[in-house]
């Protein structure tokens, strides 16, 4: 299920968001700007960086961006995703092994720390570390030393900058005894918390266009490279519990639907996005409460006021009544039908309905004019 978005949450961000240029972090919206500015400073420091945030918000991309903007940019960037590593293999994946260290170790293998060299090692899903491996990571962070499995001769020095990521609550994991408290304080030095995509809706159109162009490039240039304004509005009105990863799935699906229907189409249209979104509804993920929609509209308006350094009076914000009446009149066929829907005939005599409707429209027009979105 998706909803018709208000203009304040869609068309202005779509029109004002700069064209993506950085392939690692192509879109930076209002909410992310402060975080990225802070990360630009963190990139120059050697301390451990902890990146938190829900799944799919782009933690690995942020880690790569930090590496690319650091003095280590010409050294390797290595990722160890602990979610993809069995617990019994975590130590060997991080620190490497020597032939014969365990059954199946038929040759020497460097771990992530060695492969990173003097570059950056990103350890994702750090909350999935076993307690045994947590001890090894603690020693690595405290002494900058580690030992390769099966090599009892000497310790090795770690020269890499360590970045860790998690979508879990490490403090709660400490309280449950699942994460070492001493390790928590070692990784909790520099912290960047990435907000969910639902909290950075101004980025959705630019991300969607970037994703469509990337899919087009992957296909050798066939298909549409961008989305229509209405298609972007539909994306802005949907829910994104899967964040950027889910958005990418929907854009790829809409791109394929567009290609199948209109191979020479210039843009992905609203109909393709609408159909692509229906596949998300089977999981109940795109259903949004009315209250949630209103809260997001309020957040978008507040962001707009802060970005412009301009203000509206409280009276000017009393526009919901006018918006609802306008939409009801448009859908039901007229002003009278709109008032009847809300059983307002008993409180507003018919001869006064036109006057009340005009007053409501006037308040709505104030907001439209301030947003420079006059019809």
C-alpha positions in Angstrom: 0.0 0.0 0.0 1.2 3.5 -0.8 -0.2 6.9 -0.3 -0.5 10.2 -2.1 2.3 12.4 -0.7 2.0 16.0 0.2 3.9 18.4 -2.0 6.1 19.5 0.9 7.6 16.0 1.1 8.1 15.2 -2.5 8.4 17.7 -5.3 10.6 20.3 -3.7 13.2 17.8 -2.5 13.1 16.2 -6.0 13.6 19.5 -7.7 16.3 20.8 -5.3 18.4 17.7 -4.6 21.8 18.0 -6.5 22.6 15.5 -9.3 24.6 12.5 -7.8 28.3 12.6 -8.5 30.1 10.5 -5.9 29.6 6.8 -6.8 30.2 5.8 -3.1 28.0 8.4 -1.5 26.0 9.9 -4.3 23.2 11.5 -2.2 23.5 13.6 0.9 20.3 15.1 2.2 19.5 17.6 4.9 19.6 15.0 7.7 22.8 13.4 6.5 24.8 16.6 5.8 25.8 17.1 9.5 26.8 13.4 9.8 28.9 13.5 6.7 30.6 16.7 7.7 31.5 15.1 11.0 32.8 12.0 9.2 35.1 14.1 7.0 36.9 15.0 10.3 36.8 11.4 11.6 38.3 10.2 8.3 41.5 12.0 9.2 41.9 10.3 12.6 43.3 6.9 13.5 40.8 6.1 16.3 38.2 3.3 15.9 35.0 4.4 14.3 31.7 2.7 15.1 28.9 3.1 12.5 25.4 2.2 13.7 22.0 2.2 12.0 19.3 -0.1 10.7 20.0 -2.7 8.1 20.2 -1.3 4.6 21.1 2.3 5.6 24.5 2.2 3.8 26.9 1.5 6.6 29.4 -0.3 4.3 29.2 2.6 1.9 29.9 5.1 4.6 32.9 3.1 5.8 34.2 3.1 2.2 33.6 6.9 2.0 35.6 7.4 5.2 38.4 5.4 3.8 38.4 7.3 0.5 38.6 10.6 2.3 41.3 9.5 4.7 45.2 9.6 4.3 44.9 5.8 3.7 42.9 6.1 0.5 45.7 4.6 -1.6 45.9 1.5 0.7 43.5 -1.4 0.7 39.9 -1.2 2.0 38.9 -4.6 3.3 35.4 -5.7 4.6 34.8 -8.7 6.8 31.0 -9.2 7.1 30.6 -11.4 10.2 27.0 -12.2 9.2 28.4 -14.3 6.3 31.1 -16.0 8.4 30.3 -19.0 10.6 31.2 -18.4 14.3 33.8 -21.1 14.3 35.6 -19.3 11.3 35.5 -15.8 12.7 39.0 -15.9 14.2 40.5 -17.3 11.0 38.6 -14.8 8.8 39.9 -11.9 10.8 43.5 -13.0 11.6 44.2 -15.6 8.9 45.7 -19.1 9.3 48.6 -21.3 8.6 48.5 -24.6 6.7 47.4 -27.4 9.1 45.9 -25.0 11.6 42.6 -26.9 11.3 41.0 -29.6 9.2 40.8 -28.2 5.6 43.6 -25.6 6.0 45.6 -27.0 3.1 47.4 -23.7 2.5 48.3 -20.4 4.3 45.6 -17.8 4.2 45.8 -14.1 5.1 43.0 -12.7 7.3 41.3 -9.4 6.9 43.8 -7.6 9.2 46.7 -8.6 7.0 44.9 -7.9 3.7 44.1 -4.4 4.9 47.7 -3.6 5.4 48.0 0.1 6.2 44.6 0.8 4.9 41.2 0.3 6.5 39.5 -2.8 7.9 35.7 -2.6 8.1 34.3 -5.3 10.5 30.5 -5.3 9.8 27.9 -6.8 12.2 30.4 -6.7 15.0 27.7 -7.7 17.5 27.8 -11.2 15.9 31.3 -11.8 17.2 31.7 -14.9 19.4 33.1 -14.2 22.9 36.4 -15.9 21.9 36.8 -13.7 18.9 35.8 -10.6 20.9 38.9 -11.3 23.1 41.1 -11.3 19.9 39.6 -8.1 18.7 40.1 -6.4 22.1 43.8 -7.3 22.0 44.0 -6.0 18.4 42.5 -2.7 19.4 44.4 -2.3 22.7 47.9 -3.6 21.7 47.7 -3.4 17.9 48.8 -7.0 17.8 47.3 -10.2 16.6 48.3 -13.8 16.0 47.7 -15.9 12.9 46.0 -19.2 13.7 48.5 -22.0 13.7 51.5 -19.6 14.0 52.9 -19.8 17.5 56.2 -18.1 16.7 55.4 -14.5 17.0 52.7 -11.8 17.1 52.1 -9.5 14.1 51.5 -5.8 14.2 48.2 -4.3 12.9 48.7 -1.1 10.8 45.1 -0.8 9.6 42.5 1.7 10.8 39.6 -0.2 12.2 35.9 0.7 11.5 33.1 -1.5 12.9 29.5 -1.5 12.0 26.3 -2.9 13.7 22.6 -2.6 13.4 22.2 -3.9 17.0 22.2 -2.3 20.4 25.7 -3.0 21.8 24.9 -1.5 25.1 22.0 -3.9 25.5 24.2 -6.7 24.3 26.6 -5.9 27.1 23.8 -5.9 29.6 22.8 -9.4 28.4 26.4 -10.7 28.7 26.7 -11.2 24.9 29.2 -8.4 24.3 32.3 -7.7 26.4 32.1 -4.4 28.2 35.8 -3.7 27.8 35.4 -4.2 24.1 32.4 -2.0 24.0 34.4 0.9 25.3 37.2 0.2 22.8 34.9 0.4 19.8 32.7 3.1 21.2 35.1 5.9 20.5 34.1 7.8 17.4 30.4 7.1 16.6 28.3 7.8 13.6 24.6 6.8 13.8 22.9 6.6 10.4 19.2 7.4 10.3 16.6 5.2 8.6 15.6 6.1 5.1 12.1 7.1 6.4 13.8 9.8 8.4 15.7 11.2 5.3 12.9 11.2 2.7 14.3 14.2 0.9 17.0 11.8 -0.4 14.6 9.2 -2.0 14.1 10.8 -5.5 17.9 11.4 -6.0 18.7 7.9 -4.7 16.0 6.4 -7.0 17.4 8.2 -10.0 20.9 7.1 -9.2 19.8 3.5 -8.8 17.9 3.6 -12.1 21.0 5.0 -13.9 23.2 2.4 -12.3 20.9 -0.4 -13.4 20.8 1.0 -16.9 24.6 1.0 -17.0 24.7 -2.6 -15.7 22.5 -3.6 -18.6 24.8 -2.0 -21.2 22.8 1.2 -21.6 19.4 -0.2 -22.3 16.3 0.8 -20.3 15.4 4.0 -18.6 18.0 6.0 -16.6 15.5 8.1 -14.6 12.1 8.3 -13.0 9.2 10.7 -13.7 8.3 13.2 -11.0 5.1 11.4 -10.2 7.0 8.1 -9.9 9.3 9.7 -7.4 6.3 11.0 -5.5 5.0 7.5 -5.1 8.3 6.3 -3.8 8.4 9.2 -1.3 4.9 8.2 0.0 5.8 4.5 0.6 7.3 3.0 3.7 11.0 1.8 3.7 11.7 -0.6 6.6 14.4 -2.1 4.4 15.9 1.3 3.8 18.2 1.9 0.8 18.5 -1.9 0.0 14.7 -2.1 -0.3 14.5 1.0 -2.4 17.1 -0.4 -4.8 15.0 -3.6 -5.1 11.9 -1.6 -5.9 13.7 0.6 -8.4 15.2 -2.4 -10.2 11.8 -4.0 -10.3 10.2 -0.8 -11.7 13.1 -0.6 -14.2 12.4 -4.1 -15.4 8.7 -3.5 -15.7 9.3 -0.4 -17.7 11.7 -2.2 -20.0 9.3 -5.0 -20.6 6.4 -2.7 -21.5 8.2 0.2 -23.2 11.8 -0.7 -24.2 12.4 2.8 -25.7 10.8 4.7 -22.8 12.7 7.8 -21.6 11.6 7.5 -18.0 10.2 5.0 -15.5 6.6 6.1 -15.0 4.3 6.1 -12.0 2.5 3.1 -13.2 5.7 1.0 -13.2 6.6 2.2 -9.7 3.0 1.6 -8.4 3.1 -2.0 -9.7 6.6 -2.5 -8.3 5.4 -1.4 -4.9 2.5 -3.9 -4.8 5.1 -6.7 -4.4 6.2 -5.1 -1.1 2.7 -5.1 0.3 2.6 -8.9 0.7 4.9 -8.5 3.7 2.9 -5.8 5.2 5.9 -3.5 5.1 4.4 -0.6 3.0 1.4 -0.1 5.2 1.7 3.3 6.9 -0.5 4.6 9.6 -2.3 7.9 9.0 -0.6 9.3 12.1 2.8 8.3 10.8 2.1 10.1 7.5 1.2 13.2 9.4 4.3 13.0 11.5 6.5 12.7 8.4 4.8 15.6 6.8 5.5 17.7 10.0 9.1 16.6 10.0 9.4 17.6 6.3 8.0 21.0 7.0 10.3 21.6 9.9 13.3 20.5 7.8 12.2 23.0 5.1 11.9 25.9 7.7 15.3 25.1 9.1 16.9 24.8 5.7 15.5 28.2 4.6 15.9 30.0 7.9 12.3 31.2 7.3 9.3 30.7 9.6 5.6 30.3 9.4 3.2 31.5 12.0 1.3 28.9 14.0 -2.0 30.1 12.5 -0.5 29.4 9.0 0.0 25.8 10.0 -3.7 25.2 10.5 -4.1 23.9 7.0 -5.0 20.3 7.5 -8.7 21.0 7.4 -8.4 22.9 4.1 -6.2 20.1 2.5 -8.7 17.4 3.5 -11.7 19.4 2.3 -10.0 20.2 -1.0 -9.1 16.5 -1.6 -12.5 15.3 -0.6 -14.2 17.8 -2.9 -11.9 16.8 -5.8 -12.6 13.0 -5.2 -16.3 13.2 -4.4 -17.3 15.7 -7.0 -17.9 18.9 -5.1 -17.9 21.0 -1.9 -21.3 19.8 -0.7 -20.3 16.2 -1.0 -17.1 16.9 1.0 -19.1 18.5 3.9 -21.6 15.6 3.8 -18.7 13.1 4.2 -17.8 14.6 7.5 -21.4 15.1 8.5 -20.8 18.8 8.7 -24.3 19.8 7.5 -25.5 20.0 11.0 -22.8 22.4 12.2 -22.3 24.4 9.0 -25.4 25.5 7.2 -25.3 25.0 3.5 -25.3 28.8 2.9 -22.2 29.1 4.9 -20.3 26.1 3.4 -18.9 28.2 0.5 -17.5 30.7 3.0 -16.0 28.1 5.2 -14.6 26.3 2.2 -12.9 29.5 0.9 -11.4 30.2 4.4 -10.0 26.7 4.4 -8.6 27.1 0.9 -7.0 30.5 1.9 -5.1 28.8 4.7 -3.9 26.1 2.3 -2.9 28.7 -0.2 -0.7 30.5 2.4 1.4 27.3 2.8 1.5 26.7 -1.0 2.8 30.2 -1.6 5.4 29.8 1.1 6.5 26.5 -0.4 6.4 28.2 -3.8 4.2 25.4 -5.1 1.2 27.4 -6.3 -1.0 25.4 -8.6 
